[in-house]
């Protein structure tokens, strides 16, 4: 039992730290949705990108607290990396969630989406001195040790 709990805790810490090794910025844009983004004035990149409240340390803490490695995946030794795109609106709300690249396992993707959807308001992105809607990509790596 202790080993299982340790594995889950280590997996969550590894998942968060591995995810943050790749810069969190607008990276993946689904061409089919680009027209929708342009229509809604969503920028793929801004001069000042949106920021999680409290910055990167707070994002790490949030992910460690909220992320739950799916039991079936943990027991089967399933690992993967999910890329989630979302829009940080001018008011800081996080909207328009999408799995931009699947981990290959629906349970891992579902868990990544669940945690992203629960996020609090962010500090909005700025462009030309104005708050703007920004497309944001967050990689989430699920890894067991």
Steps between C-alpha positions, in 0.01 A plus 500: 500500500779742590678427172181572305450834674865593447476407132194720453661796679824459307305470175316825566820686585674358194199581286498864604875552478524324163217709368674818597824403326333612178417870497132560557398726216288500189648217294236282344224648287242276341465648148131410495444725803720791386206671329303475826790655693536786252126564515516517881817713504718229655873550454730198473778707665496827695776741602431402860361148528232415757620388839357266760432694825819482701710403198665171420554389863127538565417307181723213614332500841155507341581208270646295787192562711234438234644233268400140565674228299214279376504173696450279193789670322726475804423131547557428128819707492356741243697822448465782253503870427189706426508847349202710602419827326271758652429869473584740780239771451550873553332462840736215599244220472618176342270380217488297177685188616626246249734204495745619235704181518384187677715296733357196329280418799156652547517482881824701510356757258180521703695561823711772338184675375331468840783678678535774236125570509518556878773764477438839660516823301838582351676833456395577140741545211592848379566621148560862398418602858155338494362183654442236232362149459794259461519139390711306749646150485586303812682166474411247770723194531381189682796288607531220754817409690 
